[in-house]
Amino acid sequence: MQTFQEHMMQHIGLAIQHPILDGQWHNGKRTDGKGADKIGYVCVHAPKGLLVRYRNCKTDEVFVWKEWGDQDRLEDTEYQARRVRSQQEQAKREQALQLAKAQELQSLQAIWNSGVPAKDTHPYLLAKRIPALAAKQANKSYLIKAATHDSKAQYINPDDLLIPIYNAVTGALQGLQQIKPNGFKLVRGTSAGGLCWIGGDLTTGEVANRFYIAEGYATAVSVHVRTLNPVIMALSTTNLMQVGRWARQQYPDVQIVFAVDNDLDSSISLQGKTIKNPGLYYATKAAEAIGGAWITPPTDYVADWNDWHVDQLEAWEERAAIIEFDGGFHREEAERLTSLEIKNPARTSL
């Protein structure tokens, strides 16, 4: 009978040497240790033995390998005995997984509590031309994941930007978004249903009793410094609906506006259909569900609100050439630019 690795080599020409048996989807490197070609897989222990589903991430083809191969049907008593053992093993794995998640969250909470306010001079913030709102940096390096056969050790370092992710229901920290100086992002913990409030309250904005919901950190901060209205970061397009429902429940009388990307050239496959401009798709669905509005940058090219913010700054600098700019963010400029409140009547129901 073929081994798991032989089965993978036959079907996709790549194989994982040390699969993780925990019932969770993983991305694994090839047996030669290189990571250019990723393989998605999930391993479970069925009554007859190990069962693996794996996906070629280049083609999205899915294959199944069964440890028992084409084995004949088991006698009922033997099957039931194996089924009990399988359930017991699964329960142990679930318990271990929950313990690991609890320990990870405890570690993330400690990292956040001991962190220091992020600096406006952080490379990522300078590139995005935004201030360090609601963000921290670690006070030292922390080991997050130990090295395995297929991956290097992972750390949170003092030069990483840390954005808190709070549970919308309990308000407790459920994760951190780690942003490297080069802009590479990782979520530690989970972002599902999570959010982060970016600056201000319902009395501070240019338009009273309004707040915005944006997908990413740079976008959320950009919208806030332009309007001074509070902004909620939802972290992903698929989170927009859940965060929007939470916001409507908490604030039934406010104007809620989804400030989303203009993904003109992007598309996703959803239930067999091709959805163009996914950010706008999810935003309009969420807005309709909660009686809110949506707005995209007034551009004819792919852009988010941070792209628009940077473009506006550069255009303003050209018009005001007498002002020297050192490449960073000046809070005085934000005060002068708040009059450019984000408006796009053609694309919002407000």
Salt bridges, closest charged atoms under 4 A:
ASP22 OD1 - HIS26 NE2 2.90
ASP32 OD2 - ARG30 NH2 3.14
ASP37 OD2 - ARG30 NH1 2.56
ASP37 OD1 - LYS58 NZ 2.72
ASP60 OD1 - ARG55 NE 3.82
GLU78 OE2 - ARG82 NE 2.84
ASP120 OD2 - ARG331 NH2 2.96
ASP160 OD2 - LYS180 NZ 3.22
GLU317 OE2 - ARG129 NH2 2.17
ASP326 OD1 - HIS330 NE2 3.53
GLU333 OE2 - HIS330 ND1 3.61
GLU341 OE2 - ARG210 NH1 3.11
GLU341 OE1 - LYS343 NZ 3.74
